[in-house]
Amino acid sequence: MTTRYPGPLRDQPLPIELHNTLYATTRGDRCDGIADAAALRAWLAAVASDLPVPAPSIDADRSAAFRALRDAVRSALHAALDDKPVPPRARRTLNDTAAACPRSTQLAADGTRRVRYHAEDPTQIVLAAIAHETIALVTGPRARDLRLCGAPGCVLAFLKDHPRRAWCSPSCGNRARQARHYARHHH
């Protein structure tokens, strides 16, 4: 039986979804959405449509590797947010993880672009795919769209897709507006 992932999903690229596996509950408690194999399995099932291999083929007992990659992803995304270089340790982790599974771009018969990962291990393929996507995100044009949610207590990241967007979700936007209203009328 698969447990349903209890954490937030924001329909964001995999690096941001991995970043967001460290989140705060509505009470402000910090949660680790991939703390163990069962939690990682649930997260992988939740993001399965974005993975380059079937989620059940990934070894969830390697959750420590996903947490280590998450640390590097978080460092890289926060460096991009602050317009600073990615710290050396995070850069090494991303580069080593990406290099462990080279990839090539191929033109499919139907005219679409496909990415082929050159590794046998499905877990390594997913780790490398996330590392590749993180490097592309922090070095590409979408880096300037990266944001942290502006709602009180929220620690999630997202890509800004509208000029006025300031929150990771409508519920966070509502919470921020309620907090502003409360501050204006109760002081």
BAMI-378490 format. One line per 8 residues: for each residue x, y, z of N, C-alpha, C. Coordinates in nm, 3 decimals. Layout:
BEGIN
X/Y/Z/X/Y/Z/X/Y/Z  ...
This chain:
BEGIN
0.084/-0.118/0.000/0.000/0.000/0.000/0.089/0.125/0.000  0.057/0.218/-0.088/0.134/0.340/-0.099/0.069/0.451/-0.016  0.150/0.519/0.060/0.103/0.633/0.138/0.092/0.753/0.046  -0.009/0.834/0.065/-0.026/0.957/-0.013/0.071/1.062/0.042  0.136/1.135/-0.048/0.230/1.239/-0.007/0.154/1.352/0.061  0.188/1.383/0.188/0.113/1.484/0.262/0.159/1.627/0.238  0.273/1.643/0.175/0.330/1.777/0.159/0.273/1.852/0.041  0.321/1.974/0.022/0.271/2.058/-0.086/0.327/2.017/-0.222
0.244/2.023/-0.321/0.286/2.007/-0.460/0.232/2.128/-0.534  0.317/2.193/-0.612/0.278/2.319/-0.675/0.289/2.317/-0.827  0.298/2.198/-0.887/0.310/2.185/-1.032/0.429/2.268/-1.084  0.541/2.249/-1.017/0.664/2.320/-1.050/0.765/2.220/-1.107  0.875/2.268/-1.166/0.980/2.177/-1.212/1.033/2.093/-1.095  1.086/1.975/-1.127/1.134/1.881/-1.025/1.229/1.943/-0.922  1.324/2.026/-0.962/1.412/2.084/-0.859/1.334/2.165/-0.754  1.233/2.237/-0.798/1.154/2.317/-0.703/1.067/2.226/-0.618
1.009/2.124/-0.678/0.929/2.029/-0.600/1.017/1.960/-0.495  1.143/1.926/-0.531/1.234/1.866/-0.434/1.267/1.968/-0.324  1.296/2.091/-0.362/1.320/2.199/-0.264/1.204/2.204/-0.164  1.082/2.194/-0.216/0.963/2.212/-0.135/0.926/2.090/-0.050  1.013/1.986/-0.050/0.988/1.873/0.040/1.028/1.907/0.183  1.093/2.019/0.204/1.110/2.077/0.338/1.008/2.189/0.346  0.907/2.171/0.428/0.797/2.266/0.430/0.748/2.289/0.573  0.662/2.388/0.588/0.603/2.420/0.718/0.454/2.388/0.713
0.403/2.332/0.821/0.259/2.307/0.830/0.189/2.439/0.861  0.057/2.437/0.858/-0.018/2.559/0.889/0.006/2.605/1.032  0.048/2.513/1.120/0.082/2.550/1.258/0.226/2.600/1.270  0.302/2.593/1.161/0.439/2.641/1.163/0.544/2.534/1.191  0.500/2.408/1.208/0.595/2.300/1.231/0.670/2.269/1.102  0.801/2.244/1.114/0.882/2.207/0.998/0.864/2.059/0.969  0.848/2.024/0.842/0.831/1.884/0.801/0.931/1.850/0.691  0.976/1.727/0.694/1.063/1.674/0.589/0.981/1.572/0.511
0.943/1.607/0.391/0.858/1.522/0.309/0.925/1.399/0.251  1.058/1.389/0.267/1.129/1.270/0.219/1.222/1.217/0.329  1.173/1.220/0.452/1.254/1.184/0.568/1.297/1.039/0.570  1.221/0.951/0.507/1.254/0.809/0.506/1.204/0.747/0.375  1.225/0.617/0.360/1.191/0.549/0.235/1.042/0.559/0.203  0.956/0.543/0.303/0.812/0.549/0.277/0.771/0.689/0.231  0.826/0.791/0.294/0.794/0.929/0.255/0.847/0.958/0.114  0.968/0.913/0.084/1.024/0.934/-0.050/0.939/0.863/-0.154
0.899/0.741/-0.125/0.814/0.664/-0.217/0.685/0.741/-0.247  0.625/0.800/-0.143/0.501/0.877/-0.161/0.526/1.000/-0.247  0.639/1.069/-0.223/0.670/1.188/-0.303/0.695/1.150/-0.448  0.770/1.043/-0.470/0.798/0.998/-0.607/0.669/0.963/-0.680  0.576/0.898/-0.611/0.447/0.865/-0.672/0.371/0.993/-0.706  0.381/1.094/-0.621/0.310/1.221/-0.642/0.365/1.299/-0.762  0.495/1.286/-0.789/0.557/1.360/-0.901/0.588/1.266/-1.018  0.528/1.148/-1.018/0.560/1.043/-1.116/0.551/1.090/-1.261
0.456/1.177/-1.291/0.440/1.220/-1.431/0.557/1.305/-1.480  0.638/1.358/-1.388/0.754/1.439/-1.426/0.886/1.361/-1.425  0.880/1.235/-1.382/1.003/1.155/-1.372/1.037/1.090/-1.505  1.167/1.073/-1.534/1.207/1.010/-1.659/1.196/0.857/-1.657  1.167/0.798/-1.543/1.148/0.653/-1.530/1.025/0.630/-1.442  0.966/0.510/-1.446/0.851/0.483/-1.360/0.888/0.492/-1.211  0.805/0.559/-1.134/0.832/0.579/-0.991/0.859/0.448/-0.916  0.784/0.340/-0.941/0.811/0.216/-0.866/0.950/0.155/-0.892
1.016/0.195/-1.002/1.149/0.139/-1.032/1.261/0.208/-0.952  1.227/0.315/-0.880/1.326/0.393/-0.805/1.342/0.333/-0.666  1.465/0.318/-0.622/1.495/0.259/-0.492/1.477/0.364/-0.382  1.361/0.359/-0.317/1.330/0.457/-0.211/1.417/0.437/-0.088  1.485/0.324/-0.075/1.576/0.305/0.038/1.699/0.396/0.025  1.715/0.458/-0.090/1.826/0.553/-0.110/1.780/0.696/-0.080  1.691/0.710/0.017/1.638/0.843/0.050/1.749/0.939/0.094  1.855/0.889/0.153/1.966/0.976/0.194/2.027/1.046/0.072
2.035/0.977/-0.041/2.089/1.039/-0.163/1.996/1.151/-0.211  1.866/1.130/-0.198/1.771/1.235/-0.237/1.779/1.354/-0.142  1.797/1.328/-0.014/1.810/1.439/0.082/1.940/1.517/0.057  2.048/1.446/0.026/2.175/1.514/-0.004/2.161/1.600/-0.130  2.093/1.546/-0.231/2.070/1.625/-0.352/1.980/1.744/-0.321  1.878/1.721/-0.238/1.789/1.831/-0.201/1.868/1.945/-0.136  1.964/1.913/-0.049/2.046/2.017/0.013/2.119/2.099/-0.093  2.174/2.030/-0.193/2.245/2.100/-0.300/2.149/2.183/-0.384
2.032/2.128/-0.414/1.932/2.200/-0.492/1.888/2.325/-0.417  1.861/2.311/-0.289/1.818/2.427/-0.208/1.927/2.534/-0.208  2.053/2.494/-0.190/2.164/2.591/-0.193/2.171/2.663/-0.327  2.157/2.586/-0.434/2.166/2.646/-0.568/2.049/2.741/-0.594  1.928/2.700/-0.558/1.812/2.787/-0.581/1.820/2.914/-0.496  1.863/2.901/-0.371/1.874/3.019/-0.285/1.987/3.111/-0.333  2.094/3.054/-0.385/2.201/3.137/-0.443/2.146/3.215/-0.562  2.067/3.147/-0.647/2.008/3.216/-0.762/1.914/3.326/-0.716
1.836/3.299/-0.612/1.745/3.401/-0.558/1.820/3.524/-0.508  1.937/3.500/-0.449/2.019/3.609/-0.394/2.118/3.666/-0.496  2.112/3.615/-0.620/2.203/3.657/-0.726/2.349/3.640/-0.684  2.377/3.523/-0.624/2.511/3.490/-0.579/2.555/3.359/-0.646  2.685/3.330/-0.646/2.731/3.203/-0.701/2.684/3.086/-0.614  2.664/2.973/-0.679/2.627/2.852/-0.605/2.747/2.812/-0.520  2.725/2.783/-0.392/2.837/2.744/-0.305/2.911/2.621/-0.361  3.043/2.614/-0.340/3.123/2.505/-0.398/3.072/2.364/-0.366
3.031/2.340/-0.244/2.984/2.206/-0.206/2.859/2.167/-0.284  2.766/2.258/-0.295/2.643/2.232/-0.371/2.675/2.215/-0.520  2.764/2.298/-0.570/2.804/2.288/-0.711/2.867/2.152/-0.740  2.954/2.106/-0.650/3.017/1.974/-0.666/2.912/1.863/-0.667  2.818/1.869/-0.572/2.714/1.766/-0.564/2.631/1.764/-0.692  2.589/1.881/-0.738/2.508/1.887/-0.861/2.587/1.835/-0.981  2.713/1.880/-0.995/2.795/1.836/-1.108/2.824/1.686/-1.104  2.858/1.634/-0.986/2.887/1.491/-0.974/2.763/1.407/-1.000
2.648/1.451/-0.950/2.525/1.376/-0.970/2.484/1.378/-1.117  2.497/1.493/-1.181/2.464/1.503/-1.323/2.560/1.419/-1.408  2.689/1.421/-1.373/2.789/1.347/-1.451/2.775/1.197/-1.437  2.715/1.151/-1.327/2.699/1.007/-1.306/2.602/0.944/-1.405  2.528/1.028/-1.475/2.432/0.977/-1.573/2.426/1.075/-1.690  2.516/1.058/-1.787/2.512/1.147/-1.903/2.378/1.133/-1.976  2.346/1.234/-2.051/2.223/1.229/-2.129/2.247/1.284/-2.268  2.160/1.249/-2.358/2.168/1.303/-2.493/2.027/1.340/-2.538
2.023/1.438/-2.624/1.895/1.482/-2.680/1.878/1.412/-2.814  1.758/1.361/-2.836/1.731/1.289/-2.960/1.604/1.343/-3.024  1.599/1.334/-3.157/1.482/1.373/-3.232/1.400/1.247/-3.257  1.280/1.245/-3.206/1.193/1.128/-3.222/1.127/1.128/-3.360  1.074/1.014/-3.400/1.009/1.000/-3.530/0.891/1.096/-3.546  0.825/1.127/-3.436/0.710/1.218/-3.444/0.751/1.366/-3.442  0.881/1.393/-3.447/0.930/1.530/-3.452/0.950/1.596/-3.317  0.928/1.523/-3.209/0.947/1.580/-3.076/1.088/1.554/-3.027
1.128/1.634/-2.930/1.260/1.620/-2.869/1.247/1.526/-2.750  1.338/1.434/-2.738/1.339/1.342/-2.624/1.478/1.343/-2.562  1.481/1.323/-2.433/1.608/1.313/-2.362/1.630/1.167/-2.326  1.747/1.118/-2.358/1.782/0.979/-2.324/1.892/0.983/-2.219  1.867/0.914/-2.107/1.966/0.906/-2.000/2.045/0.778/-2.017  2.179/0.789/-2.004/2.269/0.677/-2.030/2.317/0.615/-1.899  2.225/0.548/-1.830/2.257/0.475/-1.708/2.158/0.361/-1.696  2.197/0.259/-1.624/2.110/0.143/-1.603/2.024/0.160/-1.479
2.073/0.231/-1.381/2.007/0.243/-1.252/1.899/0.352/-1.254  1.771/0.314/-1.240/1.663/0.413/-1.244/1.677/0.522/-1.137  1.728/0.485/-1.021/1.745/0.583/-0.913/1.848/0.688/-0.954  1.959/0.643/-1.011/2.062/0.736/-1.057/2.009/0.824/-1.169  1.924/0.769/-1.255/1.866/0.848/-1.363/1.784/0.963/-1.306  1.701/0.935/-1.206/1.617/1.040/-1.147/1.703/1.144/-1.075  1.799/1.099/-0.997/1.887/1.194/-0.929/1.957/1.283/-1.031  2.009/1.223/-1.138/2.080/1.300/-1.241/1.985/1.395/-1.313
1.864/1.350/-1.342/1.767/1.436/-1.410/1.738/1.561/-1.327  1.723/1.542/-1.196/1.698/1.657/-1.108/1.820/1.749/-1.106  1.940/1.691/-1.100/2.062/1.772/-1.102/2.073/1.849/-1.233  2.050/1.781/-1.347/2.053/1.848/-1.478/1.953/1.964/-1.482  1.831/1.939/-1.435/1.726/2.042/-1.436/1.762/2.159/-1.345  1.824/2.128/-1.232/1.864/2.236/-1.140/1.969/2.325/-1.204  2.068/2.263/-1.266/2.174/2.340/-1.333/2.113/2.426/-1.443  2.022/2.368/-1.522/1.957/2.444/-1.630/1.874/2.559/-1.573
1.806/2.535/-1.462/1.721/2.639/-1.403/1.803/2.756/-1.350  1.908/2.728/-1.272/1.984/2.838/-1.210/2.076/2.911/-1.309  2.101/2.850/-1.424/2.187/2.916/-1.524/2.109/2.969/-1.643  1.980/2.942/-1.646/1.898/2.980/-1.761/1.813/3.103/-1.737  1.734/3.139/-1.835/1.651/3.259/-1.826/1.542/3.252/-1.719  1.499/3.132/-1.681/1.393/3.121/-1.579/1.445/3.149/-1.438  1.576/3.158/-1.419/1.632/3.187/-1.286/1.576/3.319/-1.233  1.552/3.414/-1.321/1.500/3.544/-1.275/1.354/3.535/-1.232
1.285/3.424/-1.266/1.146/3.405/-1.225/1.133/3.328/-1.094  1.245/3.284/-1.040/1.244/3.207/-0.916/1.208/3.299/-0.799  1.117/3.251/-0.714/1.073/3.329/-0.598/1.052/3.238/-0.479  1.059/3.299/-0.359/1.013/3.234/-0.236/0.877/3.293/-0.205  0.790/3.211/-0.153/0.655/3.255/-0.123/0.658/3.370/-0.022  0.572/3.469/-0.044/0.566/3.585/0.043/0.465/3.572/0.157  0.401/3.457/0.170/0.302/3.438/0.277/0.372/3.414/0.411  0.311/3.461/0.519/0.371/3.440/0.652/0.390/3.291/0.681
0.512/3.255/0.720/0.541/3.118/0.759/0.566/3.021/0.646  0.542/3.060/0.522/0.563/2.969/0.410/0.710/2.972/0.368  0.765/2.856/0.337/0.906/2.845/0.300/0.923/2.786/0.159  0.815/2.785/0.081/0.819/2.721/-0.050/0.870/2.814/-0.159  0.928/2.752/-0.261/0.976/2.824/-0.379/0.880/2.798/-0.494  0.883/2.887/-0.593/0.802/2.870/-0.713/0.860/2.954/-0.825  0.818/2.925/-0.947/0.854/3.008/-1.061/0.740/3.105/-1.085  0.772/3.232/-1.086/0.671/3.335/-1.109/0.627/3.328/-1.255
0.497/3.308/-1.274/0.444/3.295/-1.410/0.346/3.408/-1.446  0.335/3.505/-1.356/0.249/3.621/-1.378/0.315/3.740/-1.307  0.311/3.858/-1.367/0.382/3.972/-1.308/0.344/4.005/-1.164  0.220/3.976/-1.125/0.177/4.012/-0.990/0.182/3.896/-0.892  0.225/3.782/-0.936/0.226/3.665/-0.847/0.333/3.682/-0.740  0.293/3.662/-0.614/0.386/3.676/-0.501/0.381/3.556/-0.407  0.294/3.460/-0.437/0.275/3.346/-0.347/0.281/3.216/-0.424  0.312/3.109/-0.351/0.324/2.978/-0.416/0.189/2.919/-0.453
0.082/2.964/-0.387/-0.051/2.909/-0.413/-0.158/3.011/-0.375  -0.279/2.992/-0.425/-0.387/3.082/-0.385/-0.413/3.082/-0.234  -0.398/2.967/-0.170/-0.422/2.963/-0.025/-0.319/3.048/0.050  -0.194/3.048/0.005/-0.092/3.134/0.067/-0.123/3.281/0.040  -0.174/3.312/-0.079/-0.214/3.449/-0.110/-0.326/3.495/-0.016  -0.422/3.407/0.007/-0.531/3.440/0.099/-0.479/3.462/0.240  -0.387/3.375/0.284/-0.330/3.388/0.418/-0.254/3.520/0.431  -0.180/3.559/0.329/-0.105/3.685/0.332/-0.200/3.804/0.338
-0.307/3.799/0.260/-0.405/3.909/0.263/-0.474/3.916/0.398  -0.507/3.802/0.456/-0.570/3.801/0.588/-0.475/3.860/0.693  -0.348/3.825/0.685/-0.249/3.876/0.781/-0.237/4.029/0.768  -0.236/4.079/0.645/-0.229/4.225/0.624/-0.354/4.293/0.680  -0.470/4.234/0.653/-0.596/4.290/0.704/-0.595/4.293/0.856  -0.553/4.184/0.916/-0.548/4.176/1.062/-0.454/4.282/1.118  -0.337/4.296/1.054/-0.238/4.394/1.101/-0.292/4.537/1.092  -0.365/4.567/0.986/-0.420/4.701/0.968/-0.530/4.733/1.070
-0.611/4.635/1.102/-0.730/4.661/1.182/-0.718/4.624/1.329  -0.605/4.568/1.368/-0.589/4.527/1.508/-0.468/4.588/1.575  -0.422/4.699/1.521/-0.308/4.768/1.585/-0.339/4.911/1.610
